[in-house]
Amino acid sequence: MTTSHDVAKLAGVSQSTVSRALRGLPGISERTRRDIERAAEMLAYVPSEAGRSLSTRRTRTIGVVAAELTNPFFPELVEPMRAEFERLGYRVLLIPDSSEAPLEIDRLADGTLDGVIITTVMLGSQLPHRLAARQIPFVLANRDIDGIDADTVVLDNQLGGRMVASLLADLGHVKVAAILGPPDTSVGRDRGIGFQQGLSDRGIALLPSRVRSGPFTYETGYRATLELLATPEPPTAIFCGNDVIAFGACNAAATRGLTPGRDLTIIGFDDIEMSAWDLFQITTVNGDMVGMAEMAARLLIQHIDAVDSAPQRLTLTPRLVLRGTHAPPPN
């Protein structure tokens, strides 16, 4: 097997110079770098990640903690994250986290990971605190928790909720309902807070009897919509905590003979790819998942390269995406 010593011999330089050149480090002339790259190509040399790890004390592997990928939101967030890490020269290890199989800190702190991205976490989770205590670089992406100063990339979910409230008020809706995500997550909490504040600012009450919450699943939207439509004064508009809940709400409305966007307004959140499918055409809130993923990846690499750097908080601005499931209240 060709080694870096073989490349060094052919290029007429030291082995350490070969290592620095092929890692893209400064302090090497362009002519020397070209000679080394040419020698490596001639010898079909492939750098050994194992050897590189020993010299740099890095594995160039990142752990991404995500919920079950049955929720289409997470593949759409994780894939651009993986692509950005690959561009930066890192591999990604996907680490599932669920209530059925809670994540143990030892899985993240066994020395195989250079850093961790956390995309799903409850408000009271101790995972970020334990990572900080073990000095493992990490970034919170999409989710937030209270009481820790950490690198974070999130959407302004309260603003997104207020934007939906303003849309419904402008359309003339008064009998408004909400099917929110889990209240013990920053996303579920903040979208609900923003929505309620936005309605209050427009003089519209969100009655407790018209509020439901649950996991970010199709079943949550389906069951809650059937309940809301069975009340004596059913809502004319429903705000859903994410697009998957909105899918369930749309199907439940259809079983009652209602057409979303004509008989009942249904608004989602996240703007996942499926929400634009012709079958759904969900009016929703775009959270720039690609931008969030790429920012989180770059922020983690910055943290790995400068472990003592001050934590940064990056907040993305949402935007409404008007499609086919909103309309004024029916006469």
Secondary structure, 3 states (H helix, E strand, C coil): CCCHHHHHHHHCCCHHHHHHHHCCCCCCCHHHHHHHHHHHHHCCCCCCHHHHHHHHCCCCEEEEEECCCCCCHHHHHHHHHHHHHHHCCCEEEEEECCCCCCCCHHHCCCCCCCEEEECCCCCCCCHHHHHHHCCCCEEEECCCCCCCCCCEEEECHHHHHHHHHHHHHHHCCCCEEEEECCCCCHHHHHHHHHHHHHHHHCCCCCCHHHEEECCCCHHHHHHHHHHHHCCCCCCCEEEECCHHHHHHHHHHHHHCCCCECCCEEEECCECCHHHHCCCCCCEEEECCHHHHHHHHHHHHHHHHHCCCCCCCEEEECCEEECCCCCCCCCC
